[in-house]
Amino acid sequence: MRDWRERISIDPNVCHGKPCIKGTRIMVWLIIECLANGDTIEDILEAYPSLTREDVLAALAYAAEMTKEKVVPIEVEESEIQTG
């Protein structure tokens, strides 16, 4: 994927400013959630025919870049912490 910015838009007037694939109202989180749930790129393209393979890859590239930029704390229960 060359640059996700070519395929993803963030417009406050579209989907409440959530990142979407340009020219659609398909939000990036939806694509990532589908992949996380085990859907293949082909499954996503079948469910959303307006998308292309490059759109799905752009969503992945966007998600990857965003996780580099922001730390999201994960709560760990004390019982899950292993002691040496």
C-alpha positions in Angstrom: 0.0 0.0 0.0 1.6 3.2 -1.1 -0.3 5.7 1.1 -3.5 5.2 2.9 -4.2 8.9 2.6 -5.1 8.3 -1.1 -8.0 6.1 -0.1 -9.2 7.2 3.4 -11.0 10.5 4.2 -11.8 12.1 7.5 -14.6 14.6 7.1 -16.7 15.9 10.0 -19.7 15.9 7.7 -19.4 12.2 6.8 -19.9 9.5 9.5 -19.3 11.9 12.3 -15.7 12.4 11.2 -14.8 8.8 11.6 -12.2 7.6 9.0 -14.0 6.2 5.9 -13.0 4.8 2.6 -13.2 7.7 0.2 -16.4 7.8 -1.8 -18.2 5.5 0.6 -19.6 5.6 4.1 -17.7 2.4 5.0 -15.7 3.2 8.1 -12.2 1.9 8.6 -13.1 0.4 12.0 -15.7 -1.8 10.3 -13.1 -3.3 7.9 -10.6 -3.9 10.7 -13.3 -5.5 12.9 -14.2 -7.8 10.0 -10.6 -8.9 9.6 -10.2 -9.3 13.4 -13.3 -11.6 13.4 -11.6 -13.8 10.8 -13.1 -12.5 7.6 -10.8 -12.6 4.6 -10.2 -9.7 2.2 -12.4 -11.7 -0.3 -15.2 -12.0 2.3 -15.1 -8.2 2.8 -15.1 -7.5 -0.9 -18.1 -9.8 -1.3 -20.0 -8.1 1.5 -19.1 -4.6 0.4 -18.8 -4.6 -3.4 -17.9 -0.9 -3.6 -14.6 -1.7 -1.9 -11.4 -2.8 -3.6 -8.5 -4.8 -2.3 -6.5 -1.6 -2.1 -9.2 0.0 0.1 -8.9 -2.9 2.6 -5.1 -2.7 2.6 -5.4 1.1 3.1 -7.6 0.5 6.2 -5.0 -1.9 7.6 -2.2 0.6 6.9 -4.2 3.4 8.6 -4.8 1.2 11.6 -1.1 0.2 11.8 -0.1 3.9 11.7 -2.6 4.9 14.3 -1.4 2.2 16.7 2.1 3.6 16.4 0.9 7.1 17.4 -1.4 6.3 20.3 -1.0 4.1 23.3 -4.2 2.5 24.5 -3.8 1.2 28.1 -5.0 -2.4 28.6 -6.2 -3.2 32.1 -4.6 -6.4 33.5 -6.0 -8.1 36.5 -3.5 -8.8 39.3 -4.2 -12.5 39.0 -2.9 -12.4 35.4 0.5 -11.0 36.3 3.1 -13.7 36.6 5.7 -13.4 39.2 9.2 -14.6 38.6 
